[in-house]
Amino acid sequence: MANQLDLHMHSNISNDGEYTPSQLMQLCQQHGLKTVALADHNSVRGIAEAQRSANELGLEFIRAIELDCQFEGVNLHLLGYGIDPTLSEFEKNEMDILKKEQDASSKLIELVQDLGIHFEIEKVLDLAIEGVVTGEMIAEAALADLRNQNNPLLEPYRKNGKRSDNPYVNFYWDFCSQGKPAYVPIQFMGLNEAIQLIRKARGLAVLAHPGINIGQNQKILEGIVACGIDGLEVYSSYHDENMVAYYNEQADKFHLLKTIGSDFHGKTKPAIKLGSMSCQEEIDINHQFKRKLSEVSIN
């Protein structure tokens, strides 16, 4: 069952998104969505274009952002909904993270090369956006490089491989994410600071795809909840039935909002489709979300 509500998607304002904000809104309409939120990584630059397009297409549009942040050494993604995109701190944070990611790019290239994975640096740099190289970009170049034809490290990401459903982002998770061999640490703002930024922008703070960042670590979750988040992205393309059940229970336990989000990007995550979470609670979730949003957000 496809959903009409999708509160987590990315445009090409994110360095791993494929479509422009207006193209993304057109895709949302084609997939039968009614209420959507654009939540680019650390950026509000796509909101105005997306909102104009959504209005023209008759879509209900929610202003959003996905902030990188950290809690007790764990990298998290925090969604901010209903935010005021004119808040100057958003641009400052985006520029700060851009500089850090640019500085980390050369080290990332070096660490992946050290694993014995071949790719042409020039091709990776051609894919780079504003000088930022990601694991997904390296995967795209490496999988096209004939020198890796028999490289066992890349076998899972090729056709019919165990990780071939979303090969580029799966490569990132397996090699370049926190705790993996090609991970390059970046100092992001703390969770408390991220929550306060969203609060200042008169938005709701929701923990994105918690299952992929903290699994079912109850102690860490309780610490995150104590910081004052408003909700959990219970229905995520990354959550299987067990994870959905766990976070449904936790949201009820802590009286938190539940949200639905595909985390659609396009080519970096081709198996992820807009509105594809099959949530039976969609109507109630939408009602509760809108009610809470109306209490805090600007018009």
C-alpha angles and dihedrals in degrees: 000000000000119000129228092211122070117164101176125060138127135225127199088276081083109071090235099045123103109200133061114246092257093047088051092054090051089053090050091055092047090053092053097250119157104182121035141169127204108214109177121183109275091328140104095181094107097050099088094050093044092048093051091050093045091052091051091049096046095247123145104237128204119197110230148158136196112222124200109225142152137233122187091338095311120119113232138179116224121195119212116201130195091011128166101245093199092072105121094218090071092062092044092052092046092053092046093053092043090058092048092049092048090052091049095050098082091050091050091053090049095049094050091048089052088061090064095255114141126216138144109255090210091060091050091049089050088058093045118109116217089344095304118131119197134192089249091058091050090049091053092052095041095050089053093049112101091210088072094053093116098025106132091206090067098040094093091059098052125090111306091006120139092253098035097108091082101007101172099047092038088057088052093050092046099046112011107035126095112303095014126116097258097040115135111198117232123187108234127179118280121261092250091054091048091051091049091050091053090046090052088053088052094246141131120256115221126176108237123226093337093181093067095047104039105007108203097327099150096189094054092043092053090051091051092049090050089059089067110258117169100215154351128242092234097167107056133150087240095057122089121203093275093051092047090051092049095050092042088058093046093049090052092045094053096034093242131154118258119220138189122223135160097194087221114190107157122230097012089060105024095165091059112089130190113265093005103135099101094219116177091192094059098118094050093043091051091049094049092045094051092046092053092043091054090056095058112018133089117240 
